[in-house]
Amino acid sequence: MRISPSVYLVGGSQEGLTYGPDGHIYLVKGSDGIFLIDAGNGYDVDGLKHNVEEEGFNFSDITHLLITHHHTDHARGAKEIKDRTGCKVWISNNTGKHLLEKGTDEELGIPYAKAHGMYAQDYVYIHCPVDRGIDDGEIFTIAGVSITAINVIGHSYDSLCFLMNLDGLKCLFNGDTVQYGGVIGLINYPMCSIADYHIGLPKLKDLGVDALFPGHGVLTIKNGQAAIDAAIKQLDSIFMPHSVGQTISSTL
């Protein structure tokens, strides 16, 4: 599904593009190649490959896979995509690299998810070798595209947003940190914390984002900053003493 000359939605269960359930999987076309943002659950990599090729690209030409965070609907498919394309897998250094490579079931929250009916009892997380851990604020170039990584803790410790300029738009691929309308990605799940959101979300203030590409739900190519600002305003209405945030931050 072409969104702009450089951005395609090639996976996602809500749109019927892949089954999984998968979060949004984006393909970005740069001047020197193509790369993916997020990997889905890995149950329908054939469908993902089909969608990429339907847009006129070769699946084997994918050079990199950027993971917004380790949650299963965004990262479990990384291993098969890497095996089939030879791409480089990059994820946050802040717990993400460890969790994707060798996180235990307890660290990944799998017993909790099974106990609450979120995962089937025979569910297994598929680990994947990571080629590079990304640090907060790091700027790098992939396929000719300059990308700034922003670690926004709250939904998970390793949540990364990827900021880049494409087609004259300032684009933010933001995983599950914020959804359209200012919805905060706060869920009843281990490592998801309103206190952490108070530390992480303000990093997205005043970025001037045009296009907001979240991991689920509605995306927009106009005035994406409004959704971010609405989320920050909502967060500010939830009282959280600054000292609490300092204490949590110091443990990460």
N, C-alpha and C positions, 0 to 999 in steps of 0.2 A: 504494500500500500504506500504509494508515493505521497509524502507530506510536503516536501519542497524539493528543489533540484538536488539537494545533498542529503536529505533525510528520508528514510523509509521505515515504515513499521512492518517488520517481517515475521513477527511472532507475537502471540498473546491470545489467551483463551477467551477473554471477554469479547473479542472481535471475531472469534471463530477461525483465527489464523493458524493456531496450533492448539493441541489439547495438553493437559498437564496436571493440574492447572498451571498455566504460565503467566508471569507478569509480562509487561511489554518488552519485546526484544527489538531494538532499533539497529538499523544499518546506516552507517555514515559513509558517504562517498567524499574522499578528499582529492586533492590534485594528484596524489601519488598512490592511490589505492583505496581499499575499503576495510572497515572494521565494524565490529558489533559492540553494542552496549547491552549487557545482560544476556543470560543463557537459557532462562526458563528451567523447568524441572528435568528436562532430558528425555521425556517420554515420547516426544514427537520431533526428533531431530530431522527425520525424513521430511516432515511437513515444513520445517524451517528451511531446509535445503531447497525444497520445491519453491517456496516463496521467494527466496533470494534469487533463484534462477529465473523465475517468472518476471522479475524486475530487470532482467538482462545482465545479471552478474554471475560469475563463477563462484560457487561455494568455496572451492579450493583457493581462491584468491584472497580470502579473509586473512589478514595478517595479524590482527590483535583482537582480543576479547577483553573489554573493560567490564568489571563486575561492580555494580553499585554497592552491594552488600551480600553477605553469605547466605541469606535466607533461601530456602529450597526452591521457591518459585522464581528466583533470580539467578541461582548459582549452580544448582545440582546438575544441569546439563553441560557444564563447562568441560568436563572430562571427555565426553563423546565428541563435542565440537572440536576440541583440541586434537583428539586422535584422528579425526576425519579431515581436518584442514591443515594441521601443523601450526596453528596460530599460537601467538604468545598470550598467556593469560595474566592479567594484571588485576590486583585487588588491593584494598587498603592494608597498610602495614599495621594499623591499629586494630589488632585481633583478627582481621579478615584473612590475612595470609595464613595464619596458624589454623584457623577454623576450616578454611577450604582445603588445606593440605592434610591436616591430621586431627581436627577437632574431635573430641570424644562425644558420644551421644549426650552425656550430661552437659558438656559445654555448649553443644548445639541446641539444647532444650528439647531433644527428641522424646525422652520419657514423659515430659510435661505435655507435649503435643499429643502423644498417644493416649495418655490418661484422660485428656479432655476431648478426645474424638476428632482432633484436627488432622492426625495422620493415621493411616491404617496400621494395624499391629505388626505387619510384616514389612513396613517401610524401612528402607536403608538409605542413608545419605551417601552420595557418591563423591569421594574426595578427588581432588585434582591438583597436580603439580602447579605451582605458581612461578612464573618467570620473573615477576617483579612485584615487590610491595610498594605501594604508592603512599607518600607522606602528605600530610595536610599542607596545602599551599604550594605543592609541587607543580611546576609548569613543564610540560613535555610536548613533543610533536609526534603525531602518528599520521601517516598517509598525507603529509603536508598540512595537517590541521594542528594549530597550537591549542593546547588544552590545559586548563587550570583545574586542579583537583581541590575540593573543599570537603574536609571531614566534618560532617554535621551529626554529632552524636544525638541520640534521642530515640529514634526508631530502633537503632542498634548502634553499638560502639563503632562499628566499622563503616557506617553509612557514608558513602562518597557521592558528592555532586560533581558533575563534569561541565565546566563552563567553556564555551567555544563560540567563535564567530563563524556563521555559515550563511551564505546567501544574503548577506547584508543584515542578518539578524543576530542578536546576542542570545545564544541558546543555552539553556541549562537542562541537562539530563540529570534528574534529581532523585531517581529511585523512589523510595517510599517516604521521604522526609515530609513532603507536602503534596497534596492533591489539589486539583482545580477547585476553586471556591474557597480556598484557605483551610482545607481540612488537614489537620495534623495526623501523621501516621502513628498514632498512639494505640497500641494493641495490648491485650492481656497476654504477654509473652515474655519470657526471660530476656533480660538486657534491654528491654524497652522501658524508658523512664521519662516522666515529665520533668524531673529535676535535670536530667541530661539535656532535654530539649531547651531548657532555659540557658544552657551553655552553648549549645550548637546552633540553634536556629538563627540567632542574631547575626551570624556570619553571612547570611544571605541578604541582609538589609542593604539597600541602596546599590544593588548591582546593575539596575537598569535592564533587567531581563525582558526580552521580547517574547521569545518562544520558550514555553515551559513544557518539558517532556517527562512526565512522571512515570512511575513504574506500573500504575494502574489508572483506569478511568480516563476522563477527558483530558486531552492535551490542547494547547493553544499556541498559535504563532503570533499573537498580538497581546501586548500588555500582560505578559506572564508575571511581571513583578507584582501586579495587583493581587494575585493569589498568594504570593509569598508574604506581602505586606498584611493581608488579611489573616494569614496564619500567625504572624508575629503579634498582631493586635489581639487575636484570640488567646495566644499564649500569655501575653502581658496581663490579661484579665484573671489568670490563674495565679494566685499568690504563691511565691516560692522564695523564701529568704535567701539572700545572696550567699550567706555563709554555708548553706546546705549545698549549693552548687559548687562552691570552692572545695568542700570536703569530697564530694563525688569526683570532681575533676582530678583531684590529687591521687585518686586510687587507680586511674586508668593507665 
